[in-house]
Amino acid sequence: MSDGEDSPVAMGGGGAGERQWYAPLDNAIARGDSPPDSPGSPVAATNIHISNEYMELDEPEMLDEKKALLEEFERKRRARMIHVTTDDSEVKQQLRQLGEPICLFGEGPADRRNRLKELLSRLGEDALRKTVAGQQEVDTQERDQQRPEETWYHEGPQSLKEARLFIANYSIPRARARLKKEHLDNQVPEATRTARRQEVQNKLRSFGLLGSQNADTRPICYCSFSPNGKLLATSSWSGLVKLWKVPGCVEEQTLRGHNCYVDCVEWHPSATLSMEPTALNLVSSGRDGSVQLWSLNGEEPLGELPSLEARVSRVGFHPSGRFLGACVHDNSWRLWDLEIQEEVLFQEGHSKPVYCLTFQSDGSLVATGGMDAYGRMWDIRTGRCVMFLSGHQNPVLAIDWSPDGYHLVTGSEDNSARVWDVRQRRCIYTIPAHTSIVTGARYDRIGGQYIVTCSYDGSVRLWCHGSFQAMRALEGHGQKVMSVDVSPTNGIIATCSFDRTFKIWGPD
């Protein structure tokens, strides 16, 4: 009897014969011989079992039929679950939206309703919504093509016309004087201008802390130098506005009137220069929409503008001192004529709240920054938006004009500052300024030779205008810096912070 025919392994058997096969295998492995199933082994030829049984697979046609049948069952299940209106007129309207005939021969309301169910089970329940949305989009595109873009205006009051004429007459001589000065500056030899720039850079590198003061029991959110540079106004979340002598940081006066966070405080252009202390010298804005006017000889406000029923984040005087601009969180900014005590302009244009604004030194232009991440430049003499500042990814929180009248800096929640050139109508440089929100950006008030930015990262940084090289990082605040300002007389810097202090920085 040969191994291939009678071996229990070859026959697929078991029992004693199987145990007889494994014993020689174990002995062979223990001796180090090759396994029986390795090539050349006598057992290899006998340790193979081939089955002649086969599984029958479905034909491709049968698989497709089963798949179609399952899909039909699923479609009928969806059709039973679809809710269709019982109003026959609405059923016809929905059929028309789907591009189907609203009535077939011999079809009644129940049959029509079932036909709509069948259609929706094939197309999906959202087919009607998609059809309606698509038709609306087509209709909108057709209307836009038929109606060309045009600029439209509201008819303003007579006081607005008079304000525009005043601003035009005020700004033209100032623009002429500015251009004349720029022409004279351009005649200065290049070597002299280079030496001046190097002197400014050396001055910036020597900036350090000159003074610090705990200003309030709540965070200080804004600071502003007086026109003569001898006083600093601060506003806080406690509702107080305080005046300080600088650089000594000695409290001069406390102004009480707000019952909420005071977001901003600004000086009249003639305050501390030619303005009487009893006249209007300061303006402040609260988060409750209040705008209060202050003198320098009392703790109570001189007056208050009508409440705007929305947060007023920033206010600013026109260079003439006659007009006051305010950013309101109803997506608009306003212009008041303080002589006639009337709001002369309600300007819309931003799609989200307007956060900051700044007037050009000539008085003809105003720039606004909004929570919609865009800035806009307005010609107050005509009411036109003359430039659109697009580039920031997040809300614009700071904006300031250069003294040269054609450069502008903006700071944003995207951690960057951008410099814009009005003549070229574009952004000329993006400064990767900070590692957190940029809350303030200011030009040097004397010659516009450097830019100061502050941020929630707790630092204040100085940048040389032109090369936009980082000159100095001022660090000293324990928490996020809320605001920054530059003195119009000697170039020292004031910052205020969430740590309830303000600090004075200048050359050592």
PLY file of the C-alpha trace (Angstrom):
ply
format ascii 1.0
element vertex 508
property float x
property float y
property float z
element edge 507
property int vertex1
property int vertex2
end_header
0.00 0.00 0.00
1.59 3.26 -1.13
1.63 6.47 0.93
-0.27 8.43 -1.70
-3.19 5.98 -1.79
-3.63 4.58 1.77
-2.16 7.32 4.02
-4.74 8.86 6.36
-3.35 12.25 5.49
-3.89 11.85 1.75
-7.39 10.53 2.30
-8.29 13.32 4.69
-8.79 10.81 7.52
-7.92 11.15 11.20
-7.44 9.06 14.33
-4.43 6.79 14.93
-3.11 7.17 11.41
-2.95 10.95 11.86
-1.02 10.60 15.15
1.43 8.21 13.34
2.11 10.94 10.76
2.82 13.71 13.29
5.25 11.65 15.38
7.86 11.30 12.58
7.33 15.00 11.83
8.18 16.05 15.40
11.22 13.78 15.44
12.43 15.24 12.16
12.11 18.83 13.39
13.91 17.93 16.62
16.81 16.48 14.56
16.97 19.67 12.42
15.84 17.95 9.20
13.77 19.79 6.64
10.00 19.83 7.23
8.00 17.22 5.38
6.16 19.83 3.33
9.32 21.54 2.11
10.38 21.06 -1.52
12.00 17.70 -2.03
10.36 16.10 1.01
8.61 12.78 0.36
5.62 13.94 2.36
5.25 17.16 0.30
3.70 15.33 -2.57
1.14 13.67 -0.32
0.17 16.74 1.83
-2.05 18.34 -0.87
-5.83 18.13 -0.93
-7.65 19.34 -4.04
-11.41 19.74 -3.94
-13.59 19.46 -7.03
-16.50 21.38 -5.45
-17.37 24.86 -6.80
-19.64 27.69 -5.56
-22.04 28.98 -8.13
-21.95 32.82 -8.52
-24.87 34.90 -9.73
-24.71 36.08 -13.29
-24.11 39.88 -13.76
-27.60 40.25 -15.23
-29.14 38.70 -12.12
-27.14 41.07 -9.86
-28.39 44.11 -11.79
-31.98 42.88 -11.54
-31.70 42.40 -7.77
-30.11 45.85 -7.38
-32.88 47.50 -9.41
-35.50 45.67 -7.39
-33.96 46.87 -4.10
-33.80 50.43 -5.40
-37.46 50.26 -6.39
-38.43 49.02 -2.93
-36.39 51.85 -1.37
-38.00 54.42 -3.65
-41.50 53.22 -2.76
-40.57 53.37 0.92
-39.42 56.99 0.49
-42.59 57.82 -1.42
-44.72 56.58 1.46
-42.79 58.78 3.88
-42.97 61.97 1.78
-45.56 64.48 2.96
-47.34 66.27 0.13
-49.90 69.02 0.50
-53.54 68.08 -0.01
-54.31 71.42 -1.66
-54.67 70.60 -5.35
-53.64 74.11 -6.48
-50.38 73.83 -4.52
-49.77 70.37 -6.01
-50.17 71.83 -9.51
-47.81 74.70 -8.67
-45.15 72.28 -7.41
-45.49 70.13 -10.52
-45.02 73.23 -12.64
-41.86 74.13 -10.68
-40.49 70.65 -11.41
-41.18 71.10 -15.12
-43.94 68.48 -15.23
-47.44 68.75 -16.72
-49.91 69.87 -14.08
-52.62 67.52 -15.32
-52.75 64.28 -17.28
-55.74 62.85 -19.16
-58.21 61.33 -16.72
-56.11 62.27 -13.69
-57.84 63.35 -10.51
-56.48 65.24 -7.48
-55.50 62.02 -5.65
-53.70 60.64 -8.72
-51.94 63.98 -9.23
-50.81 63.96 -5.62
-49.45 60.42 -5.98
-47.62 61.45 -9.16
-45.96 64.30 -7.27
-44.93 61.84 -4.57
-43.39 59.54 -7.17
-41.47 62.43 -8.71
-40.14 63.59 -5.36
-39.09 60.05 -4.44
-36.96 59.93 -7.59
-35.60 63.50 -7.48
-35.31 63.91 -3.71
-37.42 65.90 -1.27
-35.22 69.00 -1.70
-35.84 69.13 -5.44
-38.50 71.81 -4.99
-36.20 73.99 -2.86
-33.37 73.66 -5.37
-35.70 74.52 -8.23
-37.07 77.60 -6.47
-33.59 78.79 -5.46
-32.27 78.28 -8.98
-35.18 80.18 -10.51
-34.71 83.04 -8.07
-31.02 83.23 -8.93
-31.83 83.30 -12.65
-34.43 86.02 -12.10
-31.95 88.05 -10.04
-29.28 87.77 -12.73
-31.75 88.85 -15.39
-32.82 91.87 -13.35
-29.19 92.82 -12.73
-28.45 92.60 -16.44
-31.46 94.69 -17.32
-30.68 97.32 -14.66
-27.16 98.78 -15.02
-25.26 99.83 -11.90
-25.81 103.42 -10.96
-24.96 105.72 -8.08
-27.93 107.07 -6.20
-28.19 109.75 -3.55
-30.53 110.83 -0.80
-31.55 114.45 -0.80
-29.93 116.03 2.25
-30.97 119.02 4.30
-29.85 122.56 3.59
-27.52 122.38 6.60
-25.58 119.57 4.89
-25.08 121.68 1.77
-23.79 124.53 3.89
-21.47 122.15 5.76
-20.04 120.80 2.49
-19.40 124.34 1.21
-17.69 125.28 4.47
-15.47 122.18 4.35
-14.54 122.83 0.72
-13.56 126.43 1.45
-11.65 125.32 4.54
-9.75 122.43 2.94
-8.57 123.97 -0.34
-6.16 126.55 1.19
-4.81 123.92 3.61
-4.22 121.48 0.77
-2.44 124.20 -1.19
-0.18 124.96 1.79
0.54 121.25 2.34
1.54 120.73 -1.30
3.77 123.80 -1.18
5.54 122.45 1.89
5.98 119.05 0.25
7.46 120.74 -2.82
10.00 122.55 -0.64
10.86 119.31 1.17
11.55 117.61 -2.14
14.14 120.27 -2.96
16.22 119.27 0.05
19.33 117.31 -1.07
19.04 113.54 -0.82
22.03 113.34 1.51
20.32 115.67 3.98
17.11 113.64 3.88
19.05 110.41 4.41
20.80 111.94 7.41
17.43 112.96 8.87
16.05 109.45 8.43
19.07 107.97 10.17
18.64 110.44 13.01
15.00 109.41 13.40
15.96 105.72 13.38
18.57 106.27 16.07
16.00 108.14 18.13
13.50 105.28 17.82
16.08 102.70 18.88
16.67 104.67 22.09
13.01 104.71 23.17
12.34 103.47 26.69
9.92 103.80 29.58
9.67 107.32 31.00
6.76 106.90 33.39
3.91 104.65 34.46
0.75 105.26 36.48
-2.16 103.22 37.84
-4.98 105.23 36.31
-8.13 103.50 37.49
-9.68 100.47 39.13
-10.90 99.17 35.78
-9.10 98.66 32.44
-8.00 101.81 30.57
-9.33 101.58 27.03
-8.24 104.86 25.37
-5.68 107.65 25.70
-5.13 110.90 23.80
-2.59 113.76 23.99
-3.75 117.35 24.13
-2.74 119.62 21.21
-0.03 121.30 23.33
1.31 117.89 24.45
1.19 118.74 28.16
-1.94 116.76 29.10
-3.07 113.20 28.52
-6.72 112.18 28.61
-7.65 108.60 29.51
-10.99 106.80 29.51
-11.82 103.60 31.34
-14.43 100.94 31.91
-15.32 102.62 35.20
-17.07 105.44 33.29
-14.47 108.07 34.26
-12.41 110.36 32.05
-9.20 111.61 33.66
-6.66 114.25 32.66
-2.97 113.79 33.52
0.08 116.00 33.33
2.85 114.43 31.28
5.50 113.24 31.51
5.07 113.48 35.29
1.89 111.32 35.24
0.17 113.51 37.85
-3.64 113.54 37.90
-5.03 116.95 36.93
-8.78 116.46 36.71
-11.53 113.81 36.76
-14.60 114.13 34.52
-17.73 112.30 35.69
-20.76 111.85 33.53
-20.86 108.40 31.91
-22.59 105.44 33.51
-20.98 102.81 31.30
-17.70 101.91 29.58
-16.12 104.99 27.98
-14.69 103.78 24.67
-13.05 106.99 23.45
-11.99 110.50 24.44
-10.63 113.11 22.02
-9.42 116.73 22.23
-10.73 119.70 20.28
-8.04 120.82 17.76
-7.72 124.19 19.54
-7.93 122.89 23.11
-5.07 124.03 25.40
-3.88 126.34 22.59
-6.37 129.10 21.85
-9.54 127.61 23.30
-10.88 129.02 26.55
-11.05 126.49 29.43
-14.78 127.19 29.75
-15.42 126.31 26.10
-15.66 122.90 24.48
-12.30 121.15 24.86
-13.04 117.42 24.95
-15.54 114.86 23.72
-16.09 111.32 24.96
-18.27 108.41 23.81
-19.86 105.61 25.79
-20.89 102.09 25.00
-24.53 103.01 25.66
-24.54 105.41 22.69
-23.95 108.60 24.70
-21.61 111.36 23.44
-20.69 113.99 26.03
-18.96 117.37 25.60
-16.53 118.69 28.23
-14.75 121.88 29.29
-11.63 122.08 31.47
-13.11 123.93 34.44
-15.64 121.45 35.82
-16.36 117.81 36.44
-19.79 117.90 34.79
-20.27 117.80 31.00
-21.17 120.94 29.08
-23.75 119.03 27.09
-24.65 115.75 25.50
-25.56 114.83 21.94
-28.83 112.95 21.38
-28.45 109.27 22.32
-27.82 107.06 19.31
-29.28 103.84 20.79
-26.17 101.93 19.68
-22.57 101.74 20.79
-20.36 104.67 19.76
-16.87 103.19 19.57
-14.91 106.24 18.31
-15.40 109.98 17.96
-13.19 112.59 16.32
-13.13 116.31 15.61
-12.85 117.71 12.12
-9.62 119.80 11.84
-11.74 122.95 11.79
-13.23 122.02 15.18
-16.73 122.82 13.94
-17.77 119.25 13.11
-17.72 116.04 15.08
-17.67 112.56 13.57
-18.81 109.41 15.38
-18.70 105.68 14.59
-21.98 104.00 15.46
-22.59 100.27 15.67
-25.68 100.46 13.47
-23.40 100.23 10.38
-23.20 104.00 9.97
-21.09 106.98 10.90
-22.47 110.43 11.70
-21.35 114.03 11.32
-22.60 116.78 13.64
-22.34 120.50 13.12
-21.56 121.76 16.62
-22.30 125.39 15.79
-25.92 124.72 14.93
-26.07 121.62 17.18
-27.52 119.42 14.46
-26.68 116.10 12.82
-26.01 116.98 9.19
-24.87 113.61 7.82
-25.98 110.02 8.37
-23.57 108.02 6.22
-24.05 104.33 5.46
-21.76 102.10 3.42
-20.35 99.43 5.70
-22.12 96.09 6.01
-21.22 95.78 9.70
-20.63 98.23 12.57
-18.21 101.10 11.89
-15.47 100.94 14.52
-12.96 103.74 13.83
-12.53 106.95 11.80
-9.93 109.63 11.18
-9.99 113.00 9.41
-7.30 114.04 6.96
-5.31 117.10 8.01
-6.77 119.15 5.14
-10.29 118.39 6.30
-11.57 117.19 2.94
-11.40 113.42 3.50
-12.40 111.04 6.27
-11.44 107.37 6.46
-13.51 104.77 8.32
-12.79 101.19 9.31
-15.48 98.62 9.97
-16.14 95.25 11.51
-16.72 94.00 7.96
-12.90 93.97 7.49
-13.00 96.86 5.02
-12.06 100.49 5.11
-13.64 103.31 3.15
-12.44 106.78 2.28
-15.05 109.50 1.92
-14.86 112.93 0.34
-16.94 115.03 2.74
-17.26 117.83 0.19
-19.22 115.64 -2.23
-20.36 112.63 -0.17
-18.64 110.14 -2.47
-16.68 107.09 -1.38
-13.44 107.76 -3.25
-11.44 104.69 -2.19
-12.22 101.18 -0.95
-9.65 99.63 1.39
-9.81 95.89 0.81
-7.16 93.51 2.10
-7.66 92.80 5.79
-9.14 89.44 6.70
-10.71 90.53 10.00
-12.32 93.70 11.43
-10.41 96.99 11.12
-9.91 98.37 14.64
-7.48 101.27 14.07
-6.94 103.86 11.36
-4.84 107.03 11.11
-3.70 109.56 8.51
-0.11 110.55 7.95
0.65 114.30 8.14
1.58 114.17 4.44
-2.13 113.76 3.62
-1.88 110.78 1.26
-0.65 107.89 3.40
-2.93 105.95 5.70
-2.32 103.13 8.18
-4.89 100.57 9.36
-4.69 97.94 12.09
-6.82 94.82 12.20
-7.81 91.73 14.12
-5.79 89.72 11.58
-2.65 90.79 13.56
-1.35 93.00 10.75
-1.12 96.67 9.86
-1.46 97.93 6.29
-0.15 101.14 4.76
-2.19 102.68 1.94
-1.29 105.31 -0.66
-4.25 107.44 -1.74
-2.46 108.60 -4.89
-1.91 105.01 -6.07
-5.26 103.90 -4.61
-3.80 100.71 -3.20
-2.05 99.10 -0.25
1.70 99.63 -0.59
2.87 97.51 2.33
1.56 94.96 4.82
3.31 94.96 8.18
3.17 91.60 10.01
3.05 93.66 13.15
2.03 91.44 16.07
1.05 87.96 17.21
-2.42 89.07 18.32
-5.09 91.69 17.55
-3.75 95.11 16.54
-5.76 97.58 18.63
-3.97 100.83 17.76
-1.94 102.35 14.92
-0.63 105.93 14.84
1.63 108.02 12.65
4.23 110.36 14.06
2.35 113.67 14.30
5.34 115.87 13.44
6.59 114.48 10.15
4.98 111.09 9.66
8.41 109.45 9.78
7.41 106.45 11.87
4.38 104.35 12.81
3.45 103.06 16.26
1.28 99.96 16.71
-0.03 98.25 19.85
-1.63 94.88 20.32
-3.30 92.38 22.60
0.04 90.57 22.70
1.10 93.20 25.27
3.72 94.94 23.13
4.13 98.31 21.40
6.21 98.38 18.21
7.84 101.22 16.27
8.19 101.04 12.47
10.15 103.35 10.19
7.90 104.77 7.49
9.22 104.05 3.99
11.34 101.00 4.71
8.79 99.72 7.30
11.63 98.24 9.26
10.96 97.32 12.90
12.91 99.81 14.99
11.93 98.99 18.56
9.60 96.80 20.62
8.39 98.41 23.85
7.34 95.86 26.45
6.21 96.67 29.94
2.45 96.21 30.15
1.36 93.10 31.98
-1.70 92.54 29.81
-3.13 93.48 26.43
-2.54 97.05 25.21
-5.78 98.83 24.33
-4.69 102.13 22.77
-1.70 104.24 21.74
-1.13 107.91 20.92
1.82 110.08 19.85
2.41 113.58 21.22
2.03 116.32 18.57
4.89 118.36 20.06
7.81 116.15 21.13
6.98 112.71 19.74
6.71 110.85 23.04
4.29 107.90 23.11
1.46 107.06 25.51
-0.12 103.62 25.84
-2.92 102.29 28.03
-3.68 98.73 28.93
-6.03 96.18 30.38
-3.72 96.13 33.41
-5.32 99.51 34.48
-2.15 101.53 33.83
-0.93 104.00 31.23
2.73 104.39 30.35
4.81 107.14 28.76
7.61 106.16 26.37
10.32 108.34 24.89
14.06 108.63 24.09
16.33 107.78 27.03
0 1
1 2
2 3
3 4
4 5
5 6
6 7
7 8
8 9
9 10
10 11
11 12
12 13
13 14
14 15
15 16
16 17
17 18
18 19
19 20
20 21
21 22
22 23
23 24
24 25
25 26
26 27
27 28
28 29
29 30
30 31
31 32
32 33
33 34
34 35
35 36
36 37
37 38
38 39
39 40
40 41
41 42
42 43
43 44
44 45
45 46
46 47
47 48
48 49
49 50
50 51
51 52
52 53
53 54
54 55
55 56
56 57
57 58
58 59
59 60
60 61
61 62
62 63
63 64
64 65
65 66
66 67
67 68
68 69
69 70
70 71
71 72
72 73
73 74
74 75
75 76
76 77
77 78
78 79
79 80
80 81
81 82
82 83
83 84
84 85
85 86
86 87
87 88
88 89
89 90
90 91
91 92
92 93
93 94
94 95
95 96
96 97
97 98
98 99
99 100
100 101
101 102
102 103
103 104
104 105
105 106
106 107
107 108
108 109
109 110
110 111
111 112
112 113
113 114
114 115
115 116
116 117
117 118
118 119
119 120
120 121
121 122
122 123
123 124
124 125
125 126
126 127
127 128
128 129
129 130
130 131
131 132
132 133
133 134
134 135
135 136
136 137
137 138
138 139
139 140
140 141
141 142
142 143
143 144
144 145
145 146
146 147
147 148
148 149
149 150
150 151
151 152
152 153
153 154
154 155
155 156
156 157
157 158
158 159
159 160
160 161
161 162
162 163
163 164
164 165
165 166
166 167
167 168
168 169
169 170
170 171
171 172
172 173
173 174
174 175
175 176
176 177
177 178
178 179
179 180
180 181
181 182
182 183
183 184
184 185
185 186
186 187
187 188
188 189
189 190
190 191
191 192
192 193
193 194
194 195
195 196
196 197
197 198
198 199
199 200
200 201
201 202
202 203
203 204
204 205
205 206
206 207
207 208
208 209
209 210
210 211
211 212
212 213
213 214
214 215
215 216
216 217
217 218
218 219
219 220
220 221
221 222
222 223
223 224
224 225
225 226
226 227
227 228
228 229
229 230
230 231
231 232
232 233
233 234
234 235
235 236
236 237
237 238
238 239
239 240
240 241
241 242
242 243
243 244
244 245
245 246
246 247
247 248
248 249
249 250
250 251
251 252
252 253
253 254
254 255
255 256
256 257
257 258
258 259
259 260
260 261
261 262
262 263
263 264
264 265
265 266
266 267
267 268
268 269
269 270
270 271
271 272
272 273
273 274
274 275
275 276
276 277
277 278
278 279
279 280
280 281
281 282
282 283
283 284
284 285
285 286
286 287
287 288
288 289
289 290
290 291
291 292
292 293
293 294
294 295
295 296
296 297
297 298
298 299
299 300
300 301
301 302
302 303
303 304
304 305
305 306
306 307
307 308
308 309
309 310
310 311
311 312
312 313
313 314
314 315
315 316
316 317
317 318
318 319
319 320
320 321
321 322
322 323
323 324
324 325
325 326
326 327
327 328
328 329
329 330
330 331
331 332
332 333
333 334
334 335
335 336
336 337
337 338
338 339
339 340
340 341
341 342
342 343
343 344
344 345
345 346
346 347
347 348
348 349
349 350
350 351
351 352
352 353
353 354
354 355
355 356
356 357
357 358
358 359
359 360
360 361
361 362
362 363
363 364
364 365
365 366
366 367
367 368
368 369
369 370
370 371
371 372
372 373
373 374
374 375
375 376
376 377
377 378
378 379
379 380
380 381
381 382
382 383
383 384
384 385
385 386
386 387
387 388
388 389
389 390
390 391
391 392
392 393
393 394
394 395
395 396
396 397
397 398
398 399
399 400
400 401
401 402
402 403
403 404
404 405
405 406
406 407
407 408
408 409
409 410
410 411
411 412
412 413
413 414
414 415
415 416
416 417
417 418
418 419
419 420
420 421
421 422
422 423
423 424
424 425
425 426
426 427
427 428
428 429
429 430
430 431
431 432
432 433
433 434
434 435
435 436
436 437
437 438
438 439
439 440
440 441
441 442
442 443
443 444
444 445
445 446
446 447
447 448
448 449
449 450
450 451
451 452
452 453
453 454
454 455
455 456
456 457
457 458
458 459
459 460
460 461
461 462
462 463
463 464
464 465
465 466
466 467
467 468
468 469
469 470
470 471
471 472
472 473
473 474
474 475
475 476
476 477
477 478
478 479
479 480
480 481
481 482
482 483
483 484
484 485
485 486
486 487
487 488
488 489
489 490
490 491
491 492
492 493
493 494
494 495
495 496
496 497
497 498
498 499
499 500
500 501
501 502
502 503
503 504
504 505
505 506
506 507
